[in-house]
């Protein structure tokens, strides 16, 4: 069996692990490629479990990246959001909201939680992957789990209802119907916009229904009749979402977290460096 024959069937799982740990498709791909190069250099005749070895390699590479990524994100211009992806993985309910909660954890807490709770590894396997003992891994995952539990919506909406509400938001926010938009928002709604310093975006999160309303009303007044173009409707990172081309020509994703038919969080990604996969999804020719 060639190195490729053993590695390629595992590549999708390795990419999912790396993306969930890093929040960046490009960084995940780099990590998995490095793991592949190391696999090529490994004496595979003594490897009893290729998957376990490769998960361990990817996990440790991700931990190294996370240490430097925290420094980079401290220097990031404006709000940092995970790179939006459309891929849906059965049984993986780690939404963008929960990934944001994981950002507040240490790299080891994040790794222990993801490997055990999301990817189903037992704590002995997790311990080998991140070079800690099983008891420590249990504690790491437990601390992470409490943060994730706090971030989960208490009264989430169905997938169909989420699509309906996302469409209603698009119509209300672009038409200037502030009464309809207000009816969609929870009082403690928060809006995050990620432009990465590359395109215009709100530099800080916007808290509260009144301020969020003023923000979107200001955008409508600024652009007037130059309407946004809706180019995709569907889930992004497990949340109802829309993809638009805005009046300034910028491709943008907007994902929503709901509780009891009200929007509690809006995640807007405009940084073009994070939208290459979305651009391929909708077709590059939609951007003029």
C-alpha positions as CSV (number, residue, x, y, z in Angstrom):
1,X,0.0,0.0,0.0
2,X,1.4,3.4,-1.0
3,X,1.5,6.3,1.5
4,X,-1.3,8.0,-0.5
5,X,-3.5,4.9,-0.3
6,X,-3.4,4.9,3.5
7,X,-3.6,8.7,3.9
8,X,-6.3,9.8,1.4
9,X,-9.3,8.0,3.0
10,X,-8.4,9.8,6.3
11,X,-7.9,13.2,4.8
12,X,-11.5,14.4,5.2
13,X,-11.5,13.5,8.9
14,X,-8.1,15.1,9.5
15,X,-9.3,18.3,7.8
16,X,-12.4,18.5,9.9
17,X,-10.4,18.1,13.1
18,X,-7.9,20.7,12.0
19,X,-10.6,23.2,10.9
20,X,-12.5,22.8,14.1
21,X,-9.4,23.5,16.1
22,X,-8.1,26.4,14.0
23,X,-11.2,28.0,12.5
24,X,-9.3,28.5,9.2
25,X,-9.6,26.3,6.2
26,X,-6.2,27.5,4.8
27,X,-4.5,26.7,8.1
28,X,-6.2,23.4,8.4
29,X,-5.1,22.4,4.9
30,X,-1.5,23.5,5.7
31,X,-1.5,21.3,8.8
32,X,-2.9,18.3,7.0
33,X,-0.4,18.7,4.2
34,X,2.4,18.8,6.8
35,X,1.0,15.7,8.4
36,X,1.1,14.0,5.0
37,X,4.7,14.9,4.5
38,X,5.6,13.5,7.9
39,X,3.6,10.4,7.0
40,X,5.8,9.9,3.9
41,X,8.9,10.0,6.1
42,X,7.5,7.6,8.7
43,X,8.5,3.9,8.8
44,X,5.0,2.6,8.2
45,X,6.0,-1.0,8.7
46,X,6.0,-0.4,12.5
47,X,2.7,1.6,12.5
48,X,-0.2,-0.4,14.0
49,X,-2.9,2.2,13.7
50,X,-2.4,4.8,11.0
51,X,-5.4,6.8,11.9
52,X,-4.4,7.2,15.5
53,X,-0.9,8.3,14.5
54,X,-2.2,10.8,12.0
55,X,-4.8,12.3,14.4
56,X,-2.1,12.6,17.0
57,X,0.2,14.4,14.4
58,X,-2.5,16.8,13.3
59,X,-3.6,17.6,16.9
60,X,-0.1,18.4,17.9
61,X,0.5,20.5,14.8
62,X,-2.7,22.4,15.5
63,X,-1.7,23.1,19.1
64,X,1.6,24.6,17.7
65,X,-0.5,26.8,15.3
66,X,-2.9,27.9,18.0
67,X,-0.1,29.2,20.1
68,X,1.0,31.5,17.4
69,X,-2.6,32.2,16.2
70,X,-3.5,33.7,19.5
71,X,-0.7,36.3,19.0
72,X,-1.9,36.9,15.5
73,X,-5.6,37.3,16.6
74,X,-4.5,39.8,19.2
75,X,-3.1,41.9,16.4
76,X,-6.1,41.2,14.1
77,X,-7.9,44.4,12.8
78,X,-11.5,44.3,14.2
79,X,-13.5,41.3,15.2
80,X,-12.1,37.8,14.3
81,X,-14.6,35.2,13.1
82,X,-14.0,31.6,12.0
83,X,-13.8,31.1,8.3
84,X,-17.3,30.3,7.0
85,X,-17.8,26.9,5.5
86,X,-21.0,25.2,4.1
87,X,-20.0,21.6,4.7
88,X,-22.4,19.8,7.0
89,X,-21.2,16.8,8.9
90,X,-23.7,14.4,10.3
91,X,-23.7,14.3,14.1
92,X,-21.4,17.3,14.3
93,X,-23.5,20.1,15.9
94,X,-20.5,22.4,16.6
95,X,-21.9,25.6,15.1
96,X,-20.2,28.9,14.5
97,X,-21.6,30.1,17.9
98,X,-20.0,27.3,19.7
99,X,-16.7,27.7,17.8
100,X,-16.7,31.3,19.0
101,X,-17.1,30.0,22.6
102,X,-14.1,27.6,22.0
103,X,-12.0,30.7,21.1
104,X,-12.1,31.7,24.8
105,X,-10.5,28.4,25.8
106,X,-6.9,27.4,26.1
107,X,-5.5,25.4,23.2
108,X,-5.4,22.2,25.3
109,X,-9.0,22.6,26.5
110,X,-10.1,23.1,23.0
111,X,-8.3,20.1,21.7
112,X,-9.5,17.8,24.5
113,X,-13.1,18.8,24.0
114,X,-13.1,18.5,20.2
115,X,-11.3,15.2,20.1
116,X,-13.5,13.6,22.8
117,X,-16.9,15.3,22.6
118,X,-17.0,16.0,18.8
119,X,-14.8,13.4,17.2
120,X,-15.6,10.5,19.6
121,X,-12.1,9.6,20.8
122,X,-11.8,8.0,24.3
123,X,-9.7,9.8,26.8
124,X,-6.8,7.4,26.5
125,X,-6.6,8.3,22.8
126,X,-7.0,12.0,23.5
127,X,-4.2,11.7,26.1
128,X,-1.8,10.2,23.5
129,X,-2.9,12.8,20.9
130,X,-2.1,15.9,23.1
131,X,0.6,14.3,25.3
132,X,-1.3,14.6,28.6
133,X,-2.6,11.9,31.0
134,X,-6.2,10.8,30.7
135,X,-7.2,12.4,34.0
136,X,-5.9,15.8,32.9
137,X,-7.8,15.4,29.6
138,X,-11.0,14.7,31.4
139,X,-10.6,18.0,33.3
140,X,-9.7,19.9,30.2
141,X,-12.8,18.6,28.4
142,X,-15.0,19.3,31.4
143,X,-14.0,22.9,31.6
144,X,-14.5,23.3,27.9
145,X,-17.9,21.6,28.0
146,X,-19.2,24.1,30.6
147,X,-18.3,27.0,28.2
148,X,-19.9,25.3,25.3
149,X,-23.1,24.5,27.3
150,X,-23.5,28.2,28.2
151,X,-23.2,29.1,24.5
152,X,-25.8,26.6,23.2
153,X,-29.2,28.2,22.5
154,X,-31.8,27.2,25.1
155,X,-34.7,27.3,22.6
156,X,-33.3,26.8,19.1
157,X,-35.5,26.9,16.0
158,X,-35.9,24.2,13.4
159,X,-33.9,24.3,10.2
160,X,-36.9,25.3,8.2
161,X,-37.8,28.1,10.6
162,X,-34.3,29.3,10.6
163,X,-34.3,29.6,6.8
164,X,-37.6,31.5,6.9
165,X,-36.3,33.9,9.5
166,X,-33.0,34.5,7.7
167,X,-34.9,35.4,4.5
168,X,-37.1,37.7,6.6
169,X,-34.0,39.4,7.9
170,X,-32.7,40.0,4.4
171,X,-35.9,41.5,3.2
172,X,-36.4,43.8,6.2
173,X,-32.8,45.0,6.5
174,X,-32.5,45.8,2.8
175,X,-35.9,47.3,2.3
176,X,-35.6,49.6,5.3
177,X,-38.6,48.1,7.2
178,X,-37.2,48.7,10.6
179,X,-40.4,47.7,12.3
180,X,-40.2,44.2,10.7
181,X,-36.5,44.0,11.5
182,X,-37.0,45.0,15.1
183,X,-39.6,42.2,15.5
184,X,-36.9,39.7,14.5
185,X,-34.3,40.8,17.1
186,X,-33.9,39.8,20.7
187,X,-33.3,42.7,23.0
188,X,-29.8,41.4,23.8
189,X,-28.8,40.7,20.2
190,X,-25.2,41.1,19.2
191,X,-23.7,41.7,15.7
192,X,-20.1,40.7,14.8
193,X,-18.6,41.9,11.6
194,X,-15.2,40.6,10.3
195,X,-13.5,42.7,7.6
196,X,-10.0,41.8,8.7
197,X,-8.8,45.4,7.9
198,X,-9.3,44.5,4.2
199,X,-12.8,45.9,3.7
200,X,-15.1,48.2,5.8
201,X,-16.6,46.6,8.8
202,X,-17.7,47.6,12.3
203,X,-14.5,47.5,14.4
204,X,-16.2,46.1,17.5
205,X,-19.3,43.9,18.3
206,X,-22.6,45.8,18.3
207,X,-24.7,45.0,21.4
208,X,-28.4,45.5,21.9
209,X,-31.4,45.7,19.6
210,X,-31.4,49.5,19.4
211,X,-27.8,49.8,18.3
212,X,-28.1,46.9,15.8
213,X,-31.2,48.5,14.3
214,X,-29.3,51.8,13.9
215,X,-26.4,50.0,12.3
216,X,-28.4,48.3,9.6
217,X,-30.6,51.3,9.0
218,X,-27.4,53.4,8.5
219,X,-26.2,50.9,5.9
220,X,-29.5,51.1,4.1
221,X,-29.5,54.9,4.1
222,X,-25.9,55.0,2.9
223,X,-26.4,52.7,-0.1
224,X,-30.0,53.8,-0.9
225,X,-31.5,52.0,-3.9
226,X,-28.3,50.0,-4.6
227,X,-29.7,46.8,-3.3
228,X,-27.7,43.8,-2.1
229,X,-27.8,40.7,-4.3
230,X,-28.7,37.4,-2.6
231,X,-26.6,34.6,-4.1
232,X,-27.0,31.8,-1.7
233,X,-29.3,30.7,1.2
234,X,-28.4,27.8,3.4
235,X,-26.5,26.7,6.4
236,X,-23.0,28.0,7.1
237,X,-21.1,26.4,10.0
238,X,-24.4,24.9,11.2
239,X,-26.4,28.1,11.3
240,X,-29.0,29.5,9.0
241,X,-27.3,32.0,6.7
242,X,-27.3,34.0,3.5
243,X,-24.5,35.0,1.1
244,X,-24.8,38.4,-0.6
245,X,-22.9,40.7,-2.9
246,X,-23.2,44.1,-1.2
247,X,-23.6,47.4,-2.9
248,X,-19.9,48.1,-2.4
249,X,-19.2,45.0,-4.4
250,X,-18.0,43.0,-1.4
251,X,-19.0,39.3,-1.1
252,X,-20.5,38.8,2.4
253,X,-21.8,35.9,4.5
254,X,-24.3,36.6,7.3
255,X,-25.2,33.8,9.7
256,X,-27.8,33.9,12.5
257,X,-28.2,32.3,15.9
258,X,-31.8,32.1,17.0
259,X,-33.7,31.5,20.2
260,X,-37.5,31.3,20.2
261,X,-37.9,32.9,16.8
262,X,-35.7,35.8,17.7
263,X,-32.2,36.6,16.4
264,X,-29.7,36.6,19.3
265,X,-26.5,36.8,17.2
266,X,-25.5,37.9,13.7
267,X,-22.2,36.9,12.3
268,X,-21.1,38.9,9.2
269,X,-17.9,37.9,7.4
270,X,-16.5,40.3,4.8
271,X,-12.8,39.6,4.9
272,X,-12.1,38.4,1.3
273,X,-9.2,36.2,2.5
274,X,-11.8,34.1,4.4
275,X,-14.3,33.8,1.5
276,X,-12.5,31.9,-1.2
277,X,-14.4,28.8,-0.5
278,X,-17.7,30.7,-0.5
279,X,-16.7,32.4,-3.7
280,X,-16.2,29.0,-5.4
281,X,-19.5,27.8,-4.0
282,X,-21.5,30.7,-5.5
283,X,-19.4,31.1,-8.6
284,X,-16.7,33.7,-9.0
285,X,-18.7,35.4,-11.9
286,X,-21.3,36.6,-9.4
287,X,-18.9,39.2,-8.2
288,X,-18.6,42.2,-10.4
